[in-house]
Amino acid sequence: MGDDWNDYADGWDGNSDVRTYATRAFAALDTDTGITGGGWQDKRVLDFGCGTGLLSEKVAPHVKEVVAADTSDRMIAVLQGKALPNVRALHADILNGSGQDAGEGLGGFDLICASSVCGFLPDYKSAVAALAERLNSGGLFVQWDWLASEEGGSGLTEQQVRDALRAAGLGSIRVAHAFTMDAGGQSMPVLMGSGLRAAD
């Protein structure tokens, strides 16, 4: 994930498929966590690889703070232009500790979301382990990615997700088909994986 994502920034929010993906991911998150039902008002959330913040926009009204981080400065510029009151937009590679405020306040999260991000990472397993360390005790990591039919294909397999969540020391692991996107006459399944950091 690098500068090439900048090329998509200006038209990202205008893409109906991108908006639908964010809407369906949030619906799956709400079904799983009850985030819209209250009880989340004092929680901190990291939206990792947030893009223009379409998921952050949906999560933010229900929580104390969303830290939205992305390596694309133009995606972050679009998000900053939205001036969401409790969303802190960061242009940073938080896995490598580089970029704007990359080390500040990037721990103690109750929820970390990664929407259509993990399948693009060069070292997915290490990334999940590093993100899991930023969770509070009992905190939840959730990811959505295209379902790959086999390892090495585009996206991730259920087994790859299970293995990465387990290797990160997460428990109560759940991996399931979350929703399907239809694009160009093709049905593309989306996988949702989640795991809890053990209580201290």
CORHU-V918890 format. One record per helix or strand of 3 or more residues. SS is the DSSP state (H for helix, E for strand). FROM is the first residue (numbers start at 1). LEN is the number of residues. If there is no record, write none. Layout:
# CORHU-V918890
SS_FROM_LEN, SS_FROM_LEN
This chain:
# CORHU-V918890
H_3_10, H_16_18, H_35_3, E_44_5, H_54_7, E_65_6, H_73_9, E_87_7, E_109_7, H_118_3, H_124_9, E_135_13, H_158_10, E_170_14, E_186_12
